[in-house]
Amino acid sequence: MNEFSHLDKDGNVRMVDVTNKTATIRTAKAAGKITMLSETITAIKDNALPKGNVLTTAKIAGIQAAKKTSDLIPMCHQLNLSFVDLDFDIQKDYILIKSVVKTKEATGVEMEALSAVSIASLAIYDMCKAVDKTMNIGEIRLVEKVGGKSDHAVEYRPKVGIITMSDGVFSGNREDKSGEILKNGFKQAGCRVDHTLVLPDGADELEKSIRTWIDSGVELIITTGGTGLGLRDLTIPIVEKLFDSRLPGIEQALHAYGRGKIATAVLSRLAAGVVSSAVVICLPGSPGAATDGLNVLIPTIFHSFHMMKGEQH
């Protein structure tokens, strides 16, 4: 079983840190049911209850609840909701309540959708309790969640190779932090990382290694380092000439993510493209850039291998 994200190492509650997650369009749908006497259903339809229009009140209550979820549930994040709606399916002796909530944020809106249904059902209960003592609320559940990393989750995991370009690491004077971060990150995502290499900046062996690895079945090659503005930062010009085609969307996503965290990210070069049957991506050499790369690439990059095999986008 996965570890609880709302507990720290000592078992204390904590808010999940979503600072480094990418903001994407996220949607959640929930549903629930409130049962009641058929006479109460008729009164709701006829707008004959003493407290007024039941379903209009319940809809407003549900929308308000979605917007107030972070106030009601301690570890929920405050989110800028872009859309909330509720629908009521009236049957003979129950009402099915359905909600949909949307946002463009770094975390999902499941709890907002569930809160909307929960409070809407309570509002119906409150509006009808004077005439019906049999009402029962239940079956509140998440129906659908779209967006975030799970949106393009695929089972396929490519064989990965990591190349660190650094004079300091190659000479033994510096620890290969970024290479280790990338290797561990892809392993945790379920990839085989059997190929790792450290080369000095600008090494001619880089081109040969990439081609040899691809011939041996490596499908995703990540280089780290040698992307700055120094005379020895030669990774990009070496790798660019190998590309059969560029992947500008990946480059733009990596740049945009980096700029959102640190202004000097605009000074680093990076590149992504297809070489034969493999994807090659060049990242800056800092540990932060390696971590950022993992956040952007996993699991979305795995979908590219389905596309390269001619499957649907």
N, C-alpha and C positions, 0 to 999 in steps of 0.2 A: 504494500500500500504506500502511496506517495506521502511524503511528510506534509503536515498541515502548514500552509503558508502563513497562517495567522498566529503561529507560535514561534517564539525564538528558541535558541538552544537550551534555555533553562525552563521552557514550558510556559513562559509568560506570554500573554496576548500582545500582539503588535500589529500595526498597520502595514500592509504590504507596500514596499517601495516600488512605484511604477515610473519613477523619474526617467529611467532610460528606455522605457518601452515606446514604441512608435505609435503615434496617434493615427488611427485609421477609423473608417466608418464601421460602426458596430451596431448590431440590431439584436434585440431579444424579444421573444414572444412568450407569454404565459397565459394560463387559463385556470379557471376554477368554477365551482358550481355551488349554488345555494338552492336547496329544496324548500318547498313550501306548499301550502294548501292550494288546490286549483282555484278556489274562490279568491285567494290573495293574488294569484296571477291575473285573474279577470279584473280585479280592482286596479292593479298596476296598469293594465292595458287601457282601462277606462279613465285613468287618471283620477280615481275616486278615493284615494287615501287622504286622510286629514292633513298629513304633513306636506302634501304637494307632489310634484312630479318626481317619482322615485328614480327613474333611470338617468334623468338629467343630473340630479343631485349626485348619484353614484358615479357618473362619469367625471364630474368636476372633482369629486373626492379622490378618485383614482389618479387623475392627472396631478393633483396637488401632492398626493402621496409619493408618486414617482419623483417629483421635484424635491421632496423632503426626505428621501431615503437615507441620505448621509446623516441626517439629524436623528433618525429613528434607530438605525443599525450602527453600532459604534465603529466598526472597522471599515465601513464603506467610504469610498472616496467621494468628494464633492465633484460632480460632473456637470458640464454644460450640456443639457439635453437639447437636441435639435427637433425632436418630435415625440409626442406621447398621444396615444389614442386608445379608446376602449370600445368594444362592441358587445352587445347583449343579445344572446340567442334565446328567445323566450319559448319554452316548451310547456306541456300541460301542467307539470308539477315542479318545475325547476327552471332556473335561469343559468345559462352558461355564460360566464364572463370571460372575455378574451382581451388581452392587452398587447400593444406593440410599442416599443420604446427604441429610439435611435439616438446616436451621438457620434461625434468625431473626436474621440479621446484615446487615452492610452490604456484604458481598461474597459471591461464589458459592462453591460447594463442589465444583467440577469436579475439582480436584486431589485432594481427599479421596476422591472416588468412584474415581478412577483408582488412587490409592495402595492402596485397599482391595482392588481386583482384582489389582493387581501383587503385593502381599505374600501374598495368599491363594494365588495360583498358585505363588509361591516356597515357601510352606509345604507345598503338595501335593508339589512337586518334592522337598523335603527329606524328607518322610515316605516317599516311594516310590523314592528314588534307589538304595537298596540292591538293589532287585529289578528295576529298569528303567533301562537306560542310553539308551533311545531318546527319552525325553520331550523335548517342545519347547513352549516358551511363546511365544505370539504373539497378534496381532490385538487387542491391548488398545486400547480406543477409548472415547471419550465417546459415549453413546447419546442422552442428553437433558439439557437444562438448562432449568429453569423458575424464574422469579423475577427480581427486579431490574428495571432499566429495559427490558430486552428483552421482558419479560412482556406488555406491552401496546403493543409497538412497532407502528406502522401507517405506511403509506407517505404518507398524506395530510398535507399541510402547509398550514395556514391562512394567509391574508394577515393580517399583524400590523401594528398601529399602536401607537406608544409616546407617551404624553403625560407630560411632566414638570411637576409642580406645585410651583413654588418662586419666591418673590419674589427671592431672591438670584440664581438662575440667569437669571430673566427680565430682571433689571436688568444682567446682565453681570458681577456681582461674584463669582460662584461658578461653577465648572466643573460641567457636567452629567455627573457620573460615573455615577450610577445609570441614567440614560437610555441612555448609551453601552453600559453593561454589558448591559442588556436587549436593545438593538438587536443588538449583536454576538452575544449568546447565541442569539437566535432565528434569526439569519442562519446561524450555524454549524450549527444544527439543520435547516437546509434551508428556512426560511420566507422569504417576501418581506416585507421591512420597508420599504415605500415611503412610509409616513406617520409622521412624527415631529413633535412640537409641544412648545413650552415656553410655559407660561402662569403668571401670578402666582397665588399661593394664593387660592382662593375665586373665581376668575374665572367670570363668567357664561358665558363663551365655551366652558367645558368641556362643558356639556350639548349645545350646538349642534354642537360639533366631533364629539362621539361619534355623534350622530344622522347628521350629514353623512357621516362616514366609513363608517358602516354602510350607508347608502344607496349609497355608491360601491363596496361590495363587501368592506370590511374585516371580517374574521370574528373576530379576537381583538384586543381593545384592552386594553393594560396601562397603568395610571396609576401613577406613582411620586411619592410626596410628599404632604404635606397630610393625613397620617393620625394625627398626634400629638394632644396635648391642648391645644394653644394656641388662642387666639381666631381665628387665621388658618387653622387646620387644618380646612378645610371640604370636602375632597374626598369623604369618605364620605357626609355628608348630601346633597350634590349628586347623587352617582351612585346612591345607594340608591333615590331616588324614580323612577329610570329603569327599575329592574329589573322585568321581567315575572315572574321567579322567582329565588330565591336558590340558590346552590350551596354549602350549608353544609359539605359534605365537603371542598371545596377550602379554604374558610376554616379549618376545623379542622386540616387537614394543614399549612397554612402556619404557623398559630399553634404547633402542636406542634413543628414543625421549629425554629422560631425560639426557643422556650422551651428546647429541648434544647441550644442553643448559648450563649444569653445571657439572664440572668434578666429584664432590663428589656424583653425582647420582649413581655412581658404588657401593657405600657403602650401599645403601638402598636395602632391599629385597622386593620383591613383588611376588604375586602368582595369578594365574587365573585357574579356572577349572569348571567342571560341577558337581553339586550335585543334584542328582535326576533329576528334571525337570527344574532346575535353573542354571544360571551362577553366580559364586561368584568370585569377583576380590578384591584382597587386595592391597591397594595403601599406599604409605608413607603418613605421617600425616601433611606435610607442605601445606600451601595454594598454593604454586607453583606447588607441585606435584598433588594436586587436579585439578588445572587448566590444567596442562599437561595431566592428565588422561582424562579429558573431550575432549581435542583436539584430542587425539588418538582414543578414544572409540566412539565418536559420529560423524556420524551415523553408522559407520561400525559394531559396536557391535549388532545393531538391526537385521542385516542380519543373525546372528547366530540362532535366534529363528525360522527363516524359515528353516534353515538346520536341527535343532533339530526335526522339524516336518516332515522331510523326503523330503522337497522340494529341488529344484536344488540349487547347490552352487552359 
